Amino acid sequence: MFNCIQRVHQNTLEDYPQFLALIFLGGLKHPSFSAGAGLVIILGRVFYALGYYTGDPSKRRRGGFMILGKLVLFGCVISTALSLLDYIQTLELMLCQGKLIF
């Protein structure tokens, strides 16, 4: 039992930096979607942990829905990156044309 709890804890710690980066970057442009996706991931982690604590491998799948939250966060990050790239390209274009006034 202790081994199961320790493994869930380690897995959660390994996933935490990725979660923080995704929720921060995705939240720059889409704060509501990122917050909702973060909640889905956290709930998925809780259900995953509770299933893993039992020692029965089939119960670990209960938290599998957390992948949906990660996919939404990836989409938010991609959207944020694309909007930032467009903003940077617009600034470069204005600078090259002499329309950018400081």
Secondary structure by P-SEA (a helix, b strand, c coil): caaaaaaaaaaaaaaaaaaaaaaaaaacccaaaaaaaaaaaaaaaaaaaaaaaacccccccccccaaaaaaaaaaaaaaaaaaaaaaaaaaaaaaaaccccc
